[in-house]
Structure formats: structure tokens, C-alpha cells
Amino acid sequence: MDSALRLQARSGQRALLITTLAVPLTGWTVHALALHRCLADARKDLLTGLPCRPEFTAYGERLLRTRRRRNAVHVLMLDGVDFKGVNDTYGHAAGDTVIQTMGRRLTHWSSSRQALAARLGGDEFAVCAVLPQVTALAEITELREQLQQPLLYEGHKLRLDVSIGIARAGDLPGESMSRILRGADKAMYRVKKGQATFPYFATRADAYAKTVNGRRAGRRGTHLLARAA
């Protein structure tokens, strides 16, 4: 065999070896990507595609660690008003459509800002956003107006309403994301119960409001927990 043929044979052997090694490597890469995608999907709410509480809290904590941004961090707690009535009147498919619509509207508002929206469960949502203080209230009011736009469902015009509580990290210096979220939750509850009017900003007392086994007093089911304690 002359030198040209020997060189061609060696090249063919190397190509075969590389191909043989690449096949399992490619298979593992595809598997790893698929696994990563499955894990990412598992961390999202199935109905809306929004992140859930752990990702939301982690996002807020990252923002709070940046001192120059902290005063601009706003945490919003949102709760649907009488969404249960939609389920009872039009069925659970209609209720799911309302929740999905809320998710899309929150995503649309957040996409043009440094913000993240999440679904915490049921008809409860939360938003963490970096907003300039001079425009923050106007932007939050705009979000509220967008969320409350009626929804047409199978020929029925569904009226949507939400209660929103606001907690500014600048008003709660040194507090964690979980504590600030608790303040926003209490602020939302005050608005929902007519104890305050929108816009209401959480105070330190709201952030340290009484809880029952870690849940805000007044939430559905907490009276049963308190009775059992």
C-alpha cells in the first residue's frame, strides 16, 4: 500500500473513531437538554406557564442584594375578587380561562419592565418589579386597569376585578423577600376587606402581621389551624 493509501486509511479510521465517540455524546447532550427542559417546566405553573413561589422569591432576593436597586423594588400581591363566582356560574373551564388571561396580562406588563410575575396558587398572583419611584404608582395603576378589562367567554362578558397590595423594599429596609411579600399580602388583604383603599403601601406592622402556622391570619382555613393549635 503506498503512502497516499495509508494516509487515506488512517483518516478513515480516525473519522470512524470520532463518529463512534460522538454518537453517545450527542445522545447524552440531547438527554441532558431534555431533562433540563423538564425540570424548568416542572418549576412553572401548569395552567399559566408563570413561575411559582420558589423562583419568584429567588428573583426578588437577587434584586434586593443590589443596594442601588433596593429602593426601586416593588412587590405586588394580587388576589382575584369573586373568581369563585365565575366557576360556580359558568363552570371550571371558564374559571381556568380567567386565570390564564390574568397570567397573560401579567406577563405582557412584566415583559416591558425589569419584572417577574408568578402564580402563587388559586387566584393569587405576585409581581416583583424594579420601578422608578416617580412613575411606580402610575405603572401599577396601569397594570390594575389592564387586569380589570372584561373578558369575553363563549358569548358572556366576564367582569374581572383584583385586589392589589403593594410593598416597597425601601419602606422595609433590611427585610427579606419573604417578609416583604408578607407585607404585600397583608396590604392586599386590607384593600380586599375595605380596611384600606388602593393604592395602599405595606408598613412594617403589615410585614410582621400575625400569622397562623406561617399563613396570614384571615386566609381561608387558618381559623381551623388556630383552633387545632
C-alpha positions as CSV (number, residue, x, y, z in Angstrom):
1,M,0.0,0.0,0.0
2,D,1.5,3.4,-1.0
3,S,1.7,6.4,1.3
4,A,-1.4,8.0,-0.1
5,L,-3.5,4.9,0.5
6,R,-2.1,4.5,4.0
7,L,-2.9,8.2,4.8
8,Q,-6.4,7.7,3.5
9,A,-6.9,4.6,5.6
10,R,-5.7,6.3,8.8
11,S,-8.1,9.3,8.0
12,G,-11.0,6.9,7.6
13,Q,-10.2,5.2,10.9
14,R,-10.0,8.5,12.8
15,A,-13.3,9.6,11.3
16,L,-14.9,6.3,12.3
17,L,-13.5,6.7,15.9
18,I,-14.7,10.3,16.2
19,T,-18.2,9.3,14.8
20,T,-18.3,6.4,17.3
21,L,-17.5,8.6,20.2
22,A,-19.8,11.4,19.1
23,V,-22.9,9.2,18.9
24,P,-23.2,8.6,22.7
25,L,-22.0,12.1,23.4
26,T,-24.7,13.6,21.2
27,G,-27.3,11.2,22.8
28,W,-26.3,12.3,26.3
29,T,-26.4,16.0,25.2
30,V,-29.9,15.6,23.9
31,H,-31.0,13.7,27.0
32,A,-29.4,16.4,29.3
33,L,-31.2,19.2,27.4
34,A,-34.5,17.3,27.6
35,L,-34.0,16.8,31.3
36,H,-33.2,20.4,31.9
37,R,-36.3,21.4,30.0
38,C,-38.5,19.0,32.0
39,L,-37.1,20.4,35.3
40,A,-37.7,24.0,34.1
41,D,-41.2,23.1,33.1
42,A,-41.8,21.5,36.5
43,R,-41.0,24.8,38.2
44,K,-43.7,26.6,36.3
45,D,-47.4,26.7,37.0
46,L,-49.1,24.3,34.5
47,L,-52.2,26.5,33.9
48,T,-50.5,29.8,33.2
49,G,-46.9,29.0,32.5
50,L,-45.8,31.5,35.1
51,P,-43.1,30.7,37.7
52,C,-44.1,29.5,41.1
53,R,-43.2,30.8,44.6
54,P,-39.6,29.5,44.9
55,E,-38.4,31.1,41.6
56,F,-40.3,34.3,42.4
57,T,-38.7,34.6,45.9
58,A,-35.2,33.8,44.5
59,Y,-35.7,36.5,41.8
60,G,-36.7,39.1,44.4
61,E,-33.7,38.2,46.7
62,R,-31.3,38.7,43.8
63,L,-32.7,42.2,43.3
64,L,-32.6,43.0,47.0
65,R,-28.9,42.2,47.1
66,T,-28.1,45.1,44.7
67,R,-28.2,48.0,47.1
68,R,-28.7,50.7,44.4
69,R,-31.8,48.8,43.1
70,R,-33.4,48.1,46.5
71,N,-35.3,51.3,46.9
72,A,-36.9,50.7,43.5
73,V,-38.0,47.2,44.2
74,H,-41.8,46.9,44.4
75,V,-43.6,43.7,45.4
76,L,-47.3,43.4,44.5
77,M,-49.7,40.8,45.8
78,L,-52.8,40.3,43.7
79,D,-56.0,38.4,44.5
80,G,-59.0,37.8,42.3
81,V,-62.3,39.2,43.5
82,D,-65.1,36.6,43.3
83,F,-63.4,34.4,40.8
84,K,-65.2,31.5,42.6
85,G,-68.4,33.1,41.3
86,V,-67.2,32.5,37.7
87,N,-66.6,28.9,38.5
88,D,-70.0,28.5,40.1
89,T,-71.8,30.3,37.3
90,Y,-70.0,29.3,34.1
91,G,-68.0,26.3,35.1
92,H,-64.4,25.4,35.9
93,A,-63.3,25.8,32.2
94,A,-64.4,29.5,32.4
95,G,-62.5,29.8,35.7
96,D,-59.4,28.4,34.1
97,T,-59.7,30.8,31.2
98,V,-59.9,33.7,33.7
99,I,-56.7,32.5,35.4
100,Q,-54.9,32.1,32.1
101,T,-56.0,35.5,31.0
102,M,-54.7,37.0,34.2
103,G,-51.4,35.2,33.6
104,R,-51.1,36.5,30.0
105,R,-51.8,40.1,31.1
106,L,-49.3,40.0,33.9
107,T,-46.7,38.5,31.5
108,H,-47.4,41.3,29.0
109,W,-47.0,44.0,31.6
110,S,-43.8,42.5,33.0
111,S,-42.2,41.9,29.7
112,S,-41.6,45.6,29.1
113,R,-40.0,46.1,32.5
114,Q,-37.5,44.6,34.8
115,A,-40.1,42.5,36.5
116,L,-41.3,38.9,37.1
117,A,-44.9,37.7,37.6
118,A,-45.7,34.5,39.4
119,R,-48.8,32.5,40.3
120,L,-48.8,31.5,44.0
121,G,-51.9,29.4,43.8
122,G,-55.6,29.6,43.2
123,D,-56.4,33.1,42.1
124,E,-53.4,34.6,43.9
125,F,-50.5,36.2,41.8
126,A,-47.5,38.2,42.7
127,V,-45.2,40.6,40.8
128,C,-41.7,41.8,41.7
129,A,-40.7,44.8,39.7
130,V,-38.0,47.5,39.6
131,L,-39.9,50.7,39.1
132,P,-38.7,54.3,39.4
133,Q,-40.4,56.0,42.3
134,V,-41.6,58.9,40.1
135,T,-43.6,56.5,37.8
136,A,-44.2,53.5,40.1
137,L,-47.7,54.3,41.2
138,A,-48.8,55.2,37.6
139,E,-47.4,51.9,36.3
140,I,-49.0,49.9,39.0
141,T,-52.3,51.6,38.4
142,E,-51.9,50.9,34.6
143,L,-51.4,47.2,35.5
144,R,-54.6,47.2,37.6
145,E,-56.6,48.7,34.8
146,Q,-55.3,46.1,32.3
147,L,-56.1,43.3,34.6
148,Q,-59.7,44.5,35.2
149,Q,-60.6,44.7,31.5
150,P,-63.7,42.5,30.9
151,L,-63.2,39.0,29.3
152,L,-65.4,37.6,26.6
153,Y,-66.1,33.9,27.2
154,E,-68.5,32.0,25.0
155,G,-70.6,35.0,24.4
156,H,-70.6,36.0,28.1
157,K,-68.8,39.2,29.2
158,L,-67.0,38.4,32.4
159,R,-66.1,41.2,34.7
160,L,-62.7,40.8,36.2
161,D,-61.6,42.5,39.5
162,V,-58.5,42.2,41.6
163,S,-57.3,43.5,44.9
164,I,-53.7,44.7,44.9
165,G,-51.4,45.2,47.9
166,I,-48.0,46.9,47.4
167,A,-44.8,46.6,49.5
168,R,-41.8,48.8,48.7
169,A,-38.5,47.4,49.7
170,G,-37.4,51.0,50.5
171,D,-40.1,51.2,53.2
172,L,-38.8,47.9,54.8
173,P,-35.1,48.3,55.0
174,G,-33.1,45.1,55.8
175,E,-36.1,42.8,55.4
176,S,-36.0,39.6,53.3
177,M,-38.1,39.0,50.2
178,S,-40.3,36.6,52.2
179,R,-41.0,39.3,54.8
180,I,-41.7,42.0,52.1
181,L,-44.1,39.6,50.3
182,R,-45.9,39.0,53.6
183,G,-46.3,42.8,53.9
184,A,-47.7,43.0,50.4
185,D,-50.1,40.1,51.2
186,K,-51.4,41.9,54.3
187,A,-51.7,45.1,52.3
188,M,-53.8,43.3,49.7
189,Y,-56.0,41.8,52.4
190,R,-56.6,45.2,53.8
191,V,-57.7,46.5,50.4
192,K,-59.8,43.4,49.7
193,K,-61.7,43.8,53.1
194,G,-62.2,47.5,52.7
195,Q,-59.9,48.4,55.5
196,A,-57.8,50.5,53.1
197,T,-58.2,51.8,49.6
198,F,-55.9,51.3,46.6
199,P,-53.1,52.2,46.4
200,Y,-52.1,51.0,49.9
201,F,-48.4,50.5,50.7
202,A,-47.4,48.0,53.4
203,T,-46.0,49.2,56.6
204,R,-43.5,47.3,58.9
205,A,-46.5,46.3,61.0
206,D,-48.1,44.7,58.0
207,A,-44.9,42.8,57.3
208,Y,-44.9,41.5,60.8
209,A,-48.7,40.8,61.0
210,K,-49.8,37.8,63.0
211,T,-49.7,34.5,61.2
212,V,-51.1,31.1,61.8
213,N,-48.6,28.4,61.1
214,G,-46.8,30.8,58.7
215,R,-50.0,31.8,56.9
216,R,-51.6,35.3,57.2
217,A,-54.4,35.3,59.7
218,G,-57.7,35.6,57.8
219,R,-56.8,33.3,55.0
220,R,-59.3,30.5,54.2
221,G,-58.7,27.6,56.6
222,T,-56.5,29.5,59.1
223,H,-59.3,29.5,61.7
224,L,-59.2,25.7,61.6
225,L,-55.4,25.8,62.2
226,A,-55.8,28.2,65.0
227,R,-58.5,26.0,66.6
228,A,-56.3,22.9,66.4
229,A,-53.2,24.7,67.9
